[in-house]
Amino acid sequence: MYLPCNGINIGLDSSKGDIPFLSHAHSDHTSGLKRKSQLITCPETMDLAGLKAEIASPKGTKLLNAGHILGARQLLIEEDGRTTVYTGDFSIKPNIFGFKAEIPKCDRLVMEATYGDPSYVFPPYEDVYDHIHRFVREHDFRNIIIGAYNLGKAQEMIKILNDCGIAPIITPKADEFCQIYEKYGVHLDRTVVGTDEAEEIMSRRFVALVPMNKAKRYFASRMAHAFERDTVCAVATGWALHYRFNVDAAFPLSDHADFKDLRLYIEQTGAKEVEFFCGDGSKVLGNLSLSARH
């Protein structure tokens, strides 16, 4: 999908159009953009995505904070007295780093609705953090492995664990992203698996962040055998609110707007036209005013 802007077409997390806008660095949004010579984005996203393009700022465009992860942005376009906003993934509640989306006034809104079902209303971040802290304390004599995506969720989990005095073991890939977070002022205390420091830490009880496909009881059992210590496993994902995982604990930690926040965002923008770029937003519109149904 693309949007017109003062004589050019801007691709929305897509290589289509004259110049693409990249909302953030998750791989499902960067596909097809590596060969582009120009992108509308921010330096943080360029670094996280490993891209080398020139950052463009076409006339009539503005970037707004989107929450979600480091560098996530919304795109605002002003043309002929009309304002259009594209969100990509966003969250209006401040996460543990203070990242949160701005809510601009606009005429037309093109937005994501990953959690566009009314059953997806997440507990407050603080309650999820407390849940994680309790789980860690309750198993202070066991090894713990926690499934978290390398970009975004891993950095949140590191900070949450740091706040209860734990520097987790992480993968080299997650550490690459952590180094970029630190470049932009976000300190994260962690140790990379395979280093001498990690080997020393793993000689006693430890907490490790692993890829989501490793966060299963069978892998925890293998870890218990290898390290001769009971091991429990967990996952951190918004899908944990309803989906079952083969783990000992599932934390509904999401960096997306939930159903209520999607509705609140639409209402506060005052948009007369609303389109959904990702996810089914029909239930989000629900009984909102007719001006938001077009």
C-alpha positions as CSV (number, residue, x, y, z in Angstrom):
1,M,0.0,0.0,0.0
2,Y,1.1,3.6,-0.6
3,L,-0.1,7.1,0.0
4,P,0.2,10.1,-2.3
5,C,2.1,13.1,-0.9
6,N,2.7,16.3,-2.9
7,G,3.5,14.6,-6.2
8,I,5.1,11.4,-4.9
9,N,3.8,8.0,-3.7
10,I,5.0,6.9,-0.3
11,G,5.1,3.1,0.4
12,L,3.8,2.1,3.8
13,D,6.3,-0.4,5.1
14,S,6.5,-1.5,1.5
15,S,8.9,-1.1,-1.5
16,K,5.9,0.1,-3.6
17,G,5.8,3.7,-4.5
18,D,8.5,6.3,-5.0
19,I,10.0,6.4,-1.5
20,P,9.1,3.8,1.2
21,F,8.3,4.8,4.8
22,L,9.7,2.3,7.3
23,S,7.8,2.4,10.6
24,H,10.2,0.3,12.6
25,A,12.8,-2.4,12.3
26,H,10.9,-5.7,12.8
27,S,11.7,-8.0,9.9
28,D,8.1,-8.3,8.7
29,H,8.2,-4.6,7.9
30,T,11.7,-4.3,6.4
31,S,11.1,-7.0,3.7
32,G,12.1,-5.7,0.2
33,L,13.7,-2.4,1.5
34,K,17.4,-3.4,1.7
35,R,18.1,-2.2,-1.9
36,K,16.3,1.2,-1.6
37,S,18.5,4.2,-1.8
38,Q,16.1,6.4,0.2
39,L,13.8,5.7,3.1
40,I,11.5,7.8,5.3
41,T,12.5,6.6,8.7
42,C,14.7,7.6,11.7
43,P,18.3,6.8,12.6
44,E,17.4,4.3,15.3
45,T,15.4,2.2,12.9
46,M,18.1,2.4,10.2
47,D,20.6,1.0,12.7
48,L,18.4,-1.7,14.1
49,A,17.4,-2.8,10.6
50,G,21.0,-2.7,9.3
51,L,20.1,-0.5,6.4
52,K,22.4,2.0,4.7
53,A,19.9,4.2,2.7
54,E,19.7,7.9,2.8
55,I,17.0,9.2,5.2
56,A,14.5,11.3,3.2
57,S,12.1,13.9,4.5
58,P,9.7,14.8,1.7
59,K,7.7,18.0,1.8
60,G,4.5,17.6,3.8
61,T,5.7,14.6,5.9
62,K,6.4,14.4,9.6
63,L,7.4,11.5,11.9
64,L,5.7,10.9,15.2
65,N,6.6,8.6,18.1
66,A,4.8,5.2,17.9
67,G,5.9,3.5,21.1
68,H,6.3,-0.2,20.3
69,I,10.1,-0.5,20.1
70,L,13.1,1.8,19.9
71,G,12.8,4.0,16.8
72,A,9.2,3.1,16.0
73,R,7.5,6.0,14.2
74,Q,4.1,7.0,12.7
75,L,3.9,8.9,9.4
76,L,1.9,12.1,9.2
77,I,1.2,13.6,5.7
78,E,-0.2,17.0,5.0
79,E,-1.4,17.7,1.5
80,D,-4.0,20.2,0.2
81,G,-5.3,21.0,3.7
82,R,-5.9,17.4,4.5
83,T,-4.0,15.3,7.1
84,T,-3.4,11.5,6.8
85,V,-1.7,9.4,9.5
86,Y,-0.2,5.9,9.1
87,T,0.6,4.1,12.4
88,G,2.3,0.8,11.7
89,D,2.6,-1.1,15.0
90,F,2.1,1.3,18.0
91,S,1.3,1.5,21.7
92,I,-0.1,4.5,23.5
93,K,0.8,3.3,27.0
94,P,4.4,4.0,28.1
95,N,6.4,0.8,28.4
96,I,9.3,0.2,30.8
97,F,11.5,2.6,28.7
98,G,8.9,5.3,28.5
99,F,8.2,4.6,24.8
100,K,4.7,5.6,23.8
101,A,2.8,6.8,20.8
102,E,1.7,10.4,20.1
103,I,-1.9,10.8,19.1
104,P,-2.2,13.3,16.3
105,K,-5.4,14.9,15.0
106,C,-6.0,13.8,11.4
107,D,-8.7,13.5,8.7
108,R,-7.7,10.0,7.5
109,L,-6.2,7.2,9.5
110,V,-4.5,4.1,8.2
111,M,-3.6,1.9,11.1
112,E,-2.6,-1.5,12.4
113,A,-5.1,-3.6,14.5
114,T,-3.1,-6.6,15.6
115,Y,-5.2,-7.0,18.7
116,G,-8.5,-5.9,17.1
117,D,-10.6,-8.4,19.1
118,P,-12.5,-7.2,22.2
119,S,-11.1,-10.1,24.2
120,Y,-7.6,-8.6,23.9
121,V,-7.4,-6.1,26.8
122,F,-4.0,-6.4,28.5
123,P,-3.4,-6.0,32.2
124,P,-1.4,-2.9,33.2
125,Y,2.3,-3.1,32.5
126,E,3.1,-2.9,36.2
127,D,1.0,-6.0,37.0
128,V,2.8,-7.9,34.3
129,Y,6.2,-6.7,35.7
130,D,5.1,-7.8,39.2
131,H,4.1,-11.2,37.8
132,I,7.5,-11.7,36.3
133,H,9.3,-10.6,39.4
134,R,7.3,-13.0,41.6
135,F,8.0,-15.9,39.2
136,V,11.7,-15.2,39.3
137,R,11.7,-15.0,43.1
138,E,9.6,-18.2,43.5
139,H,12.1,-20.1,41.5
140,D,15.3,-18.6,42.9
141,F,16.9,-22.0,43.2
142,R,16.1,-23.1,39.7
143,N,17.4,-22.1,36.3
144,I,14.8,-20.1,34.3
145,I,14.5,-19.8,30.5
146,I,12.2,-17.2,29.1
147,G,11.1,-17.0,25.4
148,A,11.3,-13.5,24.0
149,Y,11.7,-12.1,20.5
150,N,15.3,-10.8,19.8
151,L,14.2,-7.2,19.0
152,G,11.9,-5.3,21.3
153,K,10.7,-7.9,23.7
154,A,14.1,-9.2,24.7
155,Q,15.2,-5.6,25.6
156,E,12.1,-5.1,27.7
157,M,12.7,-8.4,29.5
158,I,16.3,-7.5,30.2
159,K,15.2,-4.2,31.8
160,I,12.5,-6.0,33.8
161,L,15.0,-8.5,35.1
162,N,17.6,-5.8,35.8
163,D,15.0,-4.1,38.0
164,C,14.9,-7.2,40.2
165,G,18.7,-7.6,40.3
166,I,19.2,-10.1,37.5
167,A,21.4,-9.7,34.4
168,P,20.1,-12.5,32.1
169,I,22.1,-14.6,29.6
170,I,21.1,-13.7,26.0
171,T,21.8,-14.7,22.5
172,P,24.4,-12.9,20.3
173,K,21.6,-11.7,18.0
174,A,19.6,-10.2,20.8
175,D,22.9,-8.6,22.0
176,E,23.4,-6.9,18.6
177,F,20.1,-5.1,19.1
178,C,21.0,-4.3,22.8
179,Q,24.1,-2.6,21.6
180,I,22.1,-0.3,19.4
181,Y,19.6,0.4,22.2
182,E,22.7,1.5,24.3
183,K,23.9,3.7,21.4
184,Y,20.7,5.6,21.9
185,G,21.0,5.9,25.7
186,V,19.2,2.7,26.9
187,H,21.5,0.8,29.3
188,L,20.9,-3.0,29.5
189,D,22.8,-5.3,31.9
190,R,23.2,-8.7,30.3
191,T,25.7,-11.4,29.4
192,V,26.1,-13.1,26.0
193,V,26.0,-16.9,25.9
194,G,29.3,-18.4,24.9
195,T,31.5,-15.8,26.6
196,D,33.7,-16.6,29.6
197,E,31.5,-14.4,31.8
198,A,28.4,-16.4,30.7
199,E,30.2,-19.7,31.4
200,E,31.0,-18.6,34.9
201,I,27.5,-17.4,35.6
202,M,26.0,-20.6,34.2
203,S,28.0,-22.6,36.8
204,R,25.3,-21.5,39.3
205,R,21.6,-20.6,39.0
206,F,20.9,-18.4,36.0
207,V,18.1,-16.8,34.0
208,A,18.3,-16.9,30.2
209,L,16.3,-15.3,27.4
210,V,15.9,-17.7,24.5
211,P,14.1,-17.7,21.0
212,M,10.4,-18.3,21.3
213,N,10.8,-21.7,19.6
214,K,13.1,-22.9,22.4
215,A,10.8,-21.8,25.2
216,K,9.2,-25.2,25.8
217,R,9.2,-27.7,28.6
218,Y,11.2,-30.3,26.6
219,F,14.0,-27.8,26.1
220,A,13.9,-26.9,29.8
221,S,14.2,-30.6,30.6
222,R,17.3,-30.8,28.4
223,M,18.8,-27.8,30.2
224,A,18.0,-29.3,33.5
225,H,19.9,-32.5,32.5
226,A,22.9,-30.5,31.1
227,F,23.3,-28.2,34.1
228,E,22.1,-30.7,36.8
229,R,19.6,-28.1,38.1
230,D,15.8,-27.9,38.0
231,T,14.8,-25.6,35.1
232,V,11.5,-23.9,34.4
233,C,10.4,-22.0,31.3
234,A,8.1,-19.1,30.4
235,V,7.2,-16.9,27.5
236,A,6.6,-13.1,27.2
237,T,4.1,-12.2,24.5
238,G,0.7,-10.5,24.1
239,W,-0.7,-13.8,22.7
240,A,-0.2,-15.3,26.1
241,L,-3.5,-13.6,27.1
242,H,-5.4,-16.4,25.4
243,Y,-3.1,-18.9,23.6
244,R,-1.7,-21.8,25.5
245,F,2.0,-22.4,25.5
246,N,4.0,-25.5,26.7
247,V,5.6,-23.6,29.5
248,D,5.4,-23.1,33.3
249,A,4.3,-19.4,33.0
250,A,3.1,-17.1,30.3
251,F,3.4,-13.3,30.7
252,P,1.0,-11.2,28.6
253,L,3.6,-8.6,27.8
254,S,2.7,-6.7,24.6
255,D,4.2,-3.7,22.8
256,H,1.0,-3.3,20.8
257,A,-2.1,-1.3,21.5
258,D,-4.9,-3.6,22.8
259,F,-8.5,-3.4,21.8
260,K,-9.4,-0.5,24.2
261,D,-6.4,1.5,23.2
262,L,-7.1,1.1,19.5
263,R,-10.5,2.6,20.1
264,L,-9.2,5.3,22.2
265,Y,-6.6,6.2,19.6
266,I,-9.2,6.4,16.9
267,E,-11.5,8.6,19.0
268,Q,-8.7,11.0,19.9
269,T,-7.5,11.5,16.4
270,G,-10.9,12.6,15.3
271,A,-10.4,10.9,11.9
272,K,-13.3,10.9,9.5
273,E,-11.9,7.9,7.5
274,V,-10.3,4.9,9.1
275,E,-8.6,2.0,7.3
276,F,-6.9,-1.0,8.7
277,F,-3.5,-1.9,7.3
278,C,-2.9,-5.0,9.5
279,G,-5.5,-7.0,11.3
280,D,-9.3,-7.0,11.3
281,G,-10.5,-3.6,12.7
282,S,-14.3,-4.1,12.2
283,K,-14.9,-4.8,15.9
284,V,-12.7,-1.9,16.9
285,L,-14.9,0.6,15.0
286,G,-18.0,-1.1,16.7
287,N,-20.3,1.6,17.8
288,L,-18.0,4.5,17.3
289,S,-19.5,7.6,15.6
290,L,-20.4,7.2,11.9
291,S,-17.7,9.6,11.0
292,A,-15.2,6.9,11.8
293,R,-16.8,4.2,9.7
294,H,-16.0,5.3,6.2
